[in-house]
């Protein structure tokens, strides 16, 4: 039986079971499923001859036999230990299944809806059917096709024009240690109305022994003037497999900021794409990936400048230890007549071990003549002279290395506004650095003392 | 305090120090002078524990402890600090964090907890004023984009904060204009104390007009060829090094 057939068989079983339990689905969903399955069947899993997958071997996924689950059970205590300590509007999914017990939306501002996809479909499936799949079709990749064939659950966020959500919206995806690995195909759909503003945290985390496959598709639509900050904090267990396709569409003067912070997962592939469709739209792609052991982390980004006076700014930092492998492929495309655009891109990598590897490829495609673009990438090791200099001041070697590693990540981490997120990342990257979090206060105190 | 006995050191197979002996007692300021290539910087680098220096024979003890058996950071925690000739730039690590981490490491080694923030700030404020540095230095990455003079002042600032038992300053005067030299010298002079040793390594006598040494040693070809008081420095200034080289060869 081929790898593809294993997945198609699962799909057939699932579809039949769903029909028996809930009756027929709305036609549009059934049609999309079929289209997804057909597309997946035709393409199969990508092998490494496909340029976009040249450095990432997906056989651990293709050869897996992943069950589907209906259970969202997860111990409250271990969920509490894993969750981000942050006040937020919270939706939790366990292996893709919505968990009401672990969700707490609190009070949402007027005009703001945050709900599981299943509920959004039950309430008004046509309102979902319009935007869903508009940005990420089944053609995008075999994984988006697979997701479309299997999709059942996920998160829908709707921000009415002018609405501002002060607290972050936390979408928490927990991976459970199951007897048989399971797969989930979550959909995230965010519709940010004109001049709305919100911060969404997508947090992937789980039990240490978990070995599941998550295949997520996110579609984020920013209308005129909308401001959306999107944290993707990936702390999944080291045997988890994770593929995410994130498509953003930006209207005039909108601002999308992505923090793609990848610490966990055994095999991770992210595709982050923005369509800058309206003048004045700004996209910031900030990334930090930290791999150890045999982790494989692949980030593909694409900024499509489809309109004049659009801006993209990308800064990805990679830190790889042990035998970890990283892939960075960042592309900026400037369409014909998209004048006065600015597109900046930078990727710097730090290899902490001789056996760690990075494949990095910044790309520019420009079909307009009045543009400002730059790109670059660097790869290096920790500066041993700096390690020595710190040690000569009595700082132990581990702290010295931690400090310097964190300093490397600094450019990206300085921009992280959520302390709980920054803390997670800093702890992972540098180990425990005492007093780290009082530093900004110290500096302010220094200036105050100096001024008086 | 510091005792160096018959020290032989090779770098990349080449013998640089060939039987150097030196004793620095608490309360003393020693200046090591000598022509280029005599091994002046090697001595302080070996004491600090820099990689690439192989001690083939001889001993270094500090307050009775075998320095060569100690890790780099242990040497610092024992009270030996080296001010670099070329301080390295450490992008992304703020000065204030280096100072705080270093000071707290020292306190931890002495069984003390971290210094409370207000006390720490008061201390730092006093020390940066002493080095005529602006508070904004604290927020900047260590030595990044600093001028030569600023880097040297920053080295002395670390000494003032960490109060070592033995301060070793490697060519601390190189590249300094006269104003910066005065500030650096004032900083070093403020470190003079009955319980502290200071070891200055310098090529030029000029610095010693500002920091008056108790002992001057001339290092020639990996050995101390001549020792004397502060007047020896003046003699070297007027006569150069050749006569010492000739004397030691004889």
Boltz contact constraints between the chains, C-beta under 6 A:
constraints:
  - contact:
      token1: [A, 385]
      token2: [B, 88]
      max_distance: 6.0
  - contact:
      token1: [A, 386]
      token2: [B, 88]
      max_distance: 6.0
  - contact:
      token1: [A, 386]
      token2: [B, 90]
      max_distance: 6.0
  - contact:
      token1: [A, 389]
      token2: [B, 88]
      max_distance: 6.0
  - contact:
      token1: [A, 391]
      token2: [B, 72]
      max_distance: 6.0
  - contact:
      token1: [A, 391]
      token2: [B, 73]
      max_distance: 6.0
  - contact:
      token1: [A, 392]
      token2: [B, 48]
      max_distance: 6.0
  - contact:
      token1: [A, 392]
      token2: [B, 76]
      max_distance: 6.0
  - contact:
      token1: [A, 392]
      token2: [B, 82]
      max_distance: 6.0
  - contact:
      token1: [A, 393]
      token2: [B, 76]
      max_distance: 6.0
  - contact:
      token1: [A, 393]
      token2: [B, 102]
      max_distance: 6.0
  - contact:
      token1: [A, 394]
      token2: [B, 73]
      max_distance: 6.0
  - contact:
      token1: [A, 394]
      token2: [B, 76]
      max_distance: 6.0
  - contact:
      token1: [A, 394]
      token2: [B, 77]
      max_distance: 6.0
  - contact:
      token1: [A, 394]
      token2: [B, 102]
      max_distance: 6.0
  - contact:
      token1: [A, 394]
      token2: [B, 105]
      max_distance: 6.0
  - contact:
      token1: [A, 394]
      token2: [B, 106]
      max_distance: 6.0
  - contact:
      token1: [A, 395]
      token2: [B, 101]
      max_distance: 6.0
  - contact:
      token1: [A, 395]
      token2: [B, 102]
      max_distance: 6.0
  - contact:
      token1: [A, 395]
      token2: [B, 105]
      max_distance: 6.0
  - contact:
      token1: [A, 396]
      token2: [B, 73]
      max_distance: 6.0
  - contact:
      token1: [A, 403]
      token2: [B, 93]
      max_distance: 6.0
  - contact:
      token1: [A, 407]
      token2: [B, 92]
      max_distance: 6.0
  - contact:
      token1: [A, 407]
      token2: [B, 93]
      max_distance: 6.0
  - contact:
      token1: [A, 410]
      token2: [B, 92]
      max_distance: 6.0
  - contact:
      token1: [A, 439]
      token2: [B, 97]
      max_distance: 6.0
  - contact:
      token1: [A, 442]
      token2: [B, 96]
      max_distance: 6.0
  - contact:
      token1: [A, 443]
      token2: [B, 96]
      max_distance: 6.0
  - contact:
      token1: [A, 443]
      token2: [B, 139]
      max_distance: 6.0
  - contact:
      token1: [A, 445]
      token2: [B, 121]
      max_distance: 6.0
  - contact:
      token1: [A, 446]
      token2: [B, 121]
      max_distance: 6.0
  - contact:
      token1: [A, 446]
      token2: [B, 135]
      max_distance: 6.0
  - contact:
      token1: [A, 446]
      token2: [B, 138]
      max_distance: 6.0
  - contact:
      token1: [A, 447]
      token2: [B, 135]
      max_distance: 6.0
  - contact:
      token1: [A, 449]
      token2: [B, 121]
      max_distance: 6.0
  - contact:
      token1: [A, 449]
      token2: [B, 125]
      max_distance: 6.0
  - contact:
      token1: [A, 450]
      token2: [B, 135]
      max_distance: 6.0
